[in-house]
């Protein structure tokens, strides 16, 4: 059964227990927590999930460095932080962590357009990082959800093809593709066809509309994409990763949850 989750929002309460209660009040099934909560507030998070009965479905961000970092020390630090997060995610029953190659580190579409490391070096760094994390996932029962970002936010992995081919090259069993509708809207020719092509590897989904705000406020055809998810039998978590445009913010966000559930129903999810 597909679960709808949300990341934390600026208008959520401060305490983790109160955040989880707000998640449920807005119509979500779970929280996609920031990695900082796992690294620095894990006991509080564990108590909050137990007290509220609202699960933590997954993790996104909150660690230092990137698995494809140009700086080797920062790359190793990212692997160390993600390792700790995965160990704790396993204890809490979270499926795993969303991990891009990097975010905001370099773009081939913006000056200077020549990265400090060639494509072969990028691939070697990513395969090494993912190989280390694959072993952690085996021991913790978790997964790494590898996220392609659009061409302006990263230069290494921009499409589902790029992520899927890297996973296949590494022979990974515990690394899956994280399919983000916002990034796919920019990079994929057809979101539904791309999801179907990589049906064996789609492990997690992020939702935002065409302008990165709440679903239903832009021009994204979610029903078309959801039809692809239905066809591949996707039964994981779809997490809202978006800003919220307009006032009253909380009510608009709640309306967006209802909108997405209608789209899911139309697509037969």
HELIX and SHEET records of a PDB file:
HELIX    1   1 UNK A   16  UNK A   25  1                                  10    
HELIX    2   2 UNK A   35  UNK A   40  1                                   6    
HELIX    3   3 UNK A   42  UNK A   52  1                                  11    
HELIX    4   4 UNK A   72  UNK A   92  1                                  21    
HELIX    5   5 UNK A  119  UNK A  140  1                                  22    
HELIX    6   6 UNK A  160  UNK A  170  1                                  11    
HELIX    7   7 UNK A  181  UNK A  187  1                                   7    
HELIX    8   8 UNK A  191  UNK A  197  1                                   7    
HELIX    9   9 UNK A  222  UNK A  232  1                                  11    
HELIX   10  10 UNK A  249  UNK A  267  1                                  19    
SHEET    1   A 9 UNK A   3  UNK A   6  0                                        
SHEET    2   A 9 UNK A  30  UNK A  34  1                                        
SHEET    3   A 9 UNK A  55  UNK A  60  1                                        
SHEET    4   A 9 UNK A  96  UNK A 100  1                                        
SHEET    5   A 9 UNK A 143  UNK A 147  1                                        
SHEET    6   A 9 UNK A 175  UNK A 180  1                                        
SHEET    7   A 9 UNK A 202  UNK A 207  1                                        
SHEET    8   A 9 UNK A 237  UNK A 240  1                                        
SHEET    9   A 9 UNK A   3  UNK A   6  1                                        
END                                                                             
